[in-house]
């Protein structure tokens, strides 16, 4: 159901600060209007896709500060998702966390284990969050029925393809199954006199574990539960064996980098690319050919893991800062800003009302590729939300890389990763109980 709040005019929203008060209805809480001077907030964020995301975020924060005299947000670019997480954890350790930050959604259990997150369930229920946010995105911020963040830039991997390369190979549509993916990669791989000119397929490096979870889901397996991983299951082994087969067939590189794979696609050096939907706008506008976008091909079913992350508010800070942080998070995720953010980047707008807005409807008419990831998100779930996930994903990434390099068999590599990961999860859970 479309929230009635989405119909409030932009001027009216700005007049009330674009948000319900954080906890101003509760006794003993300082309201921003009564605070002495502006409430200063630090917001720490990463950039996880190709394109000039920094410029877009900086512009949004400048607009927010101009519209909110009582709040001053300082943007702190922290590098990658991993770098951001580590910097936030370090600041938490010395009791100087940023007011809010933007991690990968997998970090939820990590920050809950540190008792670092403000529970915003009641504020969200008093607002339109549960009515207007898409449930699949909101669920990535929920643990034990409590909400600990506002989804901001959810994404899934999608299959990008070079329509010129497809036309040269006599292909009219994107592959829909794993078997079709391999055959299409063979048809679009280009070699001249034995020299490689174009790969048929590249799976964006640096996030192989995220891509691999999608393959597991496509084979009918969610490769983790709340307290353990399932990397050694036959469905996961079969998925990795399929990856290695594509390497053996000479249609896919055994390794790549995240930004490098995007650059290769735009340069025409790979005909197909698995990459984040957050890269859509950059890939589409920077490539000298028409870019197609499709679901990731299926085995038993379609499937994807949700990437991107939510805006999380620090628990250990003053009530005035919590209120200001809520106002900022609520503004960044309002209907208009989410529609604008989605069009500028390719990340998925988190609100139903954003997708229903005239501006977004017009955009989808002009760029129908933008709806592919939204449709695919119906088959997606949260990405690897287990305790100690950071080390767990390193175990998995090592298994994937070693297998693709031909150093170890898929079943052996995933078996080792499974044992190491579950040992780490158990260690973290014991530490939390002590």
N, C-alpha and C positions, 0 to 999 in steps of 0.2 A: 504493500500500500504506500502510495506516495505521501510523504509527510507534509502536513499543512505548512510547516515552517519553510519549506522550499519555495513557497509563494511569496514570502516576505520580500519587499523590495530591497535592493542593495543599500539604498540610503538609510532605510529603517534598520537594517542589520548593523551598519556602521555606527548608527546612533546608539545602539545598545551594546556595542562591543562585539557583535557577532557570536555571542556565547551567553549561556546561562551562567550565573555566578558559580564559582567552584564549590565553595562551602559557606557562602555568605549568610545563608539562612540558619547556620548552626551557631550556637552561643560561643563567644570568646574568640571569634575569628575576625581578623583585620580585613576590611574590604580595601580594594585598591584605591578607591576614591578617598579613603581616610589615611592612606599611607603617606609618610613624609617623603616627598620627592618620587621620582619614577622608580618602579621596581625593576631591577636589572636582572636579566636572565642570560645564562649561557646555554646555547643549543649546539650540541655536538652531532655532526652528521657525516656520512660517507658519500662517496660516489661509486656506484657499482656497475654503471653501464657506459657505453660510448656516448660522446656528445658533450656539450657544454652545460652540464647540470649545475655546476657551481654558479654560473651566471644567472640561471633561472632562480635558484634558491635565494641567492643574494638579493635579487630584485624583489622577490616576494617578501623577504624580511624587511627590506627598506620600506615597502608599502605598508607592512604591518606597523612598523615603528611610527610612520607618519600619521597613521590613523588612530594610534593609541598613545595619547600623551602620558598616561600613567605607567607605561611599560616600555622598557628598552631591551630588545633582544640582541645579543651578540652571537653571530654565527661563527662556529668553529669547525672548519673543515678538517676532518681527522684522517682522511685517506680512504682505505678500503673498509669494508665491513669488519674484517678481522682487526685492523688497526683501531677502528673506532671502539670496538668491544674492549680491547685491551686497555685503551686509554681511559675509558669509563670505569673499568674495574680498578685500575690503579687509583683513580680519583676517589672512588668509593672507599678504598682501603685507607686513605688518609682523611676521610670525612669531608672531602671537598668535591662532591659530584656536581656535574652540570645540572641545571634545573630540569632539563629534559634532553633526550638523545634519540637517535634513530638507528636501531640495530637491525640485523637480519632477524626474521621472526623466530628462527631456531634458538635464539639466545634467551627466550622467555624463561625457561627453567633455570638457566644460569643466574639470571638476575633475581629470580624469586629465591633461589638458594642463598643469595647474599642479602636477602631481606631489603632489597634496594628499591622496590617499585611501589608507587602509590596505587592503592586499589581505587579505581574510578567507577566502580559499578553503579553506585547510587547516583552519582552525577550524570552518568550516561542514561540511566533510567528516567531521570527527571528531564532529560533533553530528548532529542529525536534520534539518538544514536541507534538504539535497538530497532527502531522503525525504518530508518532510512539507509543505514549501512547495509551493504550486501552481506548476508549471513556467513558465507564462505570465507570472506575476508576477516570479519569480526572474530570468527572462531579461532583464528591464529593468535589472538591476544587473550584468550580465555583459558584459565586453569581452575579446576574445581568450581566451575560455575561463577567465577569472579573475573572481572575485566581489568586488565593491567596495561592497556594501551589503546590508542586509536590508529587503526590501519591508515597508512599514508601513501605508500607506493608499492602496492602488491604487484607481482609479476609472475609470469610463468615463462619457461622457454617456449619458443615457437619455431617452426621450420620456415626460414627465409629461403627464397629461391630466385635465381637470376632468370627472368623470363626470356631474355635473349639466348642464353645458353640452352634453355629448354627448347626453344624454337629451332636452334641449330641441330639439336638431337632428334627433332621430330616429335617432341613431347608437348602435350597440350594441358596436362594437369599435374598437380603435385601428387607424390605417392601417398597412399592411405594406409599401407601395411608395412611391416618390416621387410617382407619379401619384395614388395614394390620399391621400397627405399633402396635396397641393395641393387636392384636392376636399374633404377633411375640413376644411382651414383655411378654405375658402370657406363651407362649411356652418355653421361655428361662429363666423365673424366676425359681429359684431353692430353694426349702425348704426341709429340712430333719428333720423329727420328730417335725415339727412345727417351726423349727428354720431357719431363712433366711440365705441362703448361697450365693445367687447371685440375684441381681435385674435384671429384664429384660431390664430396661431402666433407665438412669440417664440423666437429663438435667443439664449441668454444671452450678452450682450456681455462684452468684456474677454478672452474666450477663444475668439473666432471662429476663430482659426487651429487650435485643438485640435478644435473642432467640424468645421471644414472638412476636416481630415485624415480624419475619419470618413466624410465624404461621398465623398472620393476613394477610400477603401478600399471603400466601397459600390459604386463604379463600376469596381472592379477594379484600382485603382492605389494602391500604396504610394508617396507622393509624395516620397520621399527614399531615398538610398542612403548608405553610410558616408561618402562624400566628395563628395556633391553632392545637389542637390534637383531635382525634376522637376515644378515648378509649372506649366510651360508645356505639359505633355502634354494631348492632347485630352480625356482623362477628367477632368482637373482643371478645364479650361475649361468643360466641360459642367456640372460640379457648380456652379461659380460662376454660370453663366448660369441655372441652375435657381433658385438663391437670389434672383437679381435678378428673375426672373419672379414669384416669390412677393411681392416688394416691389411690382412693377408691378401685380399683381392686387389689391393693397390688403389683403392678408391677413396681412402680416408687417411690423413696423416695420423701417426701414432701419438703425436703431442702437438699442442698449440698453446698460445696465450690468449687471454680474454680479449684484450684490445687488439692484439695482432690478428686474431681470427676475424674480427669485424673489419679491420683494414683490408685483409685478404679478400673478403667478400666484396667490398666496395671497389676493389681494384680488379675484380673479375677473376681472381685466382682460385676461387672455389665456387662451384655452381649452387651448392646448398649450404646452409649454415644453421646450426642450432645456437640460438642466442636469446637473450631476454627480450620480452616485449617492450621493456623500458628503452631498448635501442631502436625501436621502430622509426621514430621521426628522423633520427640521424641517418640510419641506413637508407631510408626511403628518399630523403632529400639530398643525400651526398653521393648516391650511386648514379653512374651515367647510363643506367639501364632501368627498366621497370622492375620493381621488386614485388614478388609475390609472397604471400604469407599464408601458412596453412597449419592445421593441427600437427603436432608431432604424430607420426604414423603409429598405429596400434599393432599389438600382437593379439591379445585376447579382447582388449578393450582400449579406449582412449584413456590417457592418464598423464598427470603432470604433478610436480611439487611446486607449491607456491613459494616464490622468493620475495625479495623486497622486505620491507619492514614497517613497524608501527612507530608512532611517537610515544615514548614512555616518559613518565614523570617521576622524578626522584622522590622517594619517601622521606628522606632525612633532609628537610629544608623547611623554612618558615612557612606558615600558613599563607602569608601574603604572596610568597613566591609560588606556592602550589596553585593558588587562585590565578595568578598571572600566567603560569605555565598552562593551565587548563584553557584560559582564554586564547593563548597562542595556538595550542594544539587544535582547539575547536575552530579557530579561524583558518588554519592551514588546511583543514579538512571540510570546510563548508562547501556548499553546492557549487558555487561559482569557481572557487579556487581549485577544487578537484577537477572540474571540467577543463579549466585552463591548463592545469598541470598535466593532465592526461594528453591533451592535444599537443603540448609543447615537447613531451618526452616519449610517449608511448606506454608509460605506466598506466595501470588500470585505475580509473576513477572508482573510489570506494563507495560512492553514494548512488542509490537508484535515481534520485532527483538530478544528479549530474548527467547521467546517461539520457534522462528524459528532457533535459534542457534544450531549447531551440538551437543554441550554439553547438551543442554536441551532436544533435540530430543532423544539422547541416554538415558538420565535420564528417560524420559517418557516411553521408551521401558522397562526399568528395573522396574520402579515404576509407573504403569498406574494409581494407586490411586491418583497421584498428579494432574491429569487432571480433576478429578471430580469437584473440586471447581471452576476451570476455566469455565467448561461447565455450572455449576450452576449459575455462576455470570451473565449469560445472563438473568436470572430471578431475579436479585438482584437490589436494589437501595440503596441510601444513608440512613444512620441510623439517625432518629430523629433529623433533622436539624431545630430546632426551637429556638427562643430567650429564654434564661433562661433554656436551656435544662438540666442542671445539676440537678436543683430542680425538673424539670418535670419528669426526669427518677426516682428520688427518690419516687415521688408520685406513679408512676406506679409500681416500685419494691415493695413498701409496699402493694399495692393492690394485686399483684400476691402472695406474701408471705402469707398474711393474708388469702387469699382464699384457698391456698394449705394446710394451717394449719387447715382449717375447721372453722375459726373464723367468716367468713362472706361470703355471697353469691357472686358469680362472678359479676352479674349485678350491685349489690349495690357497691361493691368495685371499679369497673371500673367507675361507675358513679361519685363516690366521687373523684377518681383520675382525671377524666376528668375535673370536676369543678375546683379543686385546681390547676391543671396544666394550664388551660386556664386563670385563674385569675393571675397566675404568669407570663405567657407570656404577657398578657395585661399590667401588671405593668412594666415589663422590656421595652416594646415598648413605653410606656408613658414616662419613664425616659429618653430614648434615644432622644425623641423629645423635651424634656424640655431644 
